[in-house]
Amino acid sequence: MKFKLHTNIPIRHLRPEDLELLLNLKMQPEIYFAADLVDSLSADSYKELVSRFNEKGFEPSFHGPFFDLSLGAYDPKVRALALERMLWTINAAKDFKASQIVLHPGYGPWVLSRKFDEWYELAIPVIKTIVKAASDNGIKIAFENIYDNNPNDLKKIVSEFSPEHVGVCFDTGHFNLFSDVPMKTWLETLSDRIIELHVHDNDGQDDHHIAIGDGCVKYTPLINWLHKREQPLVVTIEMVLKTHVIKSVPIVREWIGTEGKEK
């Protein structure tokens, strides 16, 4: 099996040396276009970005826009905008030769007064459109835990679709902030529907996205799960500072048993 090690690359903050750093670390990018950048980026600048990444031979993943978006919003115009942003992301992922996109569903325990079923009823037509567009282009969708206090709502979403097309991105930092159940419960409940990890740390109070070991996340259940894992998996080190990424890379490589090579 193969573990693929990625790190987040917000296009807004991309520097020329970042791609060389990825090559030196033997990592792949998780590319993120913020929504306002989608609207302001010129066609020529976009094409130049695509060429820069493709010329390096990267096999990236993508992260969809998420601020102010909800796939199951009450307001139909918000749902329509969310769909528009996600379809743009799918087309961009195809241009950058990405095979997987992480998306935030846009719900949480306080959204719609905890009425997940009402959110889901509004969201599922939008989600089906997204999944079909992605699968038609050979791209998988990974729905990420954000404010979830347990894995049940995410399980309901992904259970609607084939594992060939849809899975879960399990985020360790969000788990640490919002979950009411142990990490082991998440890993057992979602099992092989997990197709990506977002690995980062925090102090349990805010979503800091800091280096592994600099916060209070307890990773032992995840490490044990990784040692038993047989299916392919994208492992994304998702942090704000490059120094934190560099610090965390050898730790994650030890977990997954690689030294700069895919296992």
Sequence and secondary structure as in RCSB ss.txt:
>XXXX:A:sequence
MKFKLHTNIPIRHLRPEDLELLLNLKMQPEIYFAADLVDSLSADSYKELVSRFNEKGFEPSFHGPFFDLSLGAYD
PKVRALALERMLWTINAAKDFKASQIVLHPGYGPWVLSRKFDEWYELAIPVIKTIVKAASDNGIKIAFENIYDNN
PNDLKKIVSEFSPEHVGVCFDTGHFNLFSDVPMKTWLETLSDRIIELHVHDNDGQDDHHIAIGDGCVKYTPLINW
LHKREQPLVVTIEMVLKTHVIKSVPIVREWIGTEGKEK
>XXXX:A:secstr
  EEEEEEEEGGG  HHHHHHHHHHT EEEEE  HHHHHHS HHHHHHHHHHHHHTT   EEE   TT  TT SS
HHHHHHHHHHHHHHHHHHHHTT  EEEE     TTGGGG HHHHHHHHHHHHHHHHHHHHHTT EEEEE SS SS
SHHHHHHHHTS TTTEEEEEEHHHHHHH SS HHHHHHHHGGGEEEEEE B  SSS   B TTSS    HHHHHH
HHH  S EEEEE  SSHHHHHHHHHHHHHHHT SSS  
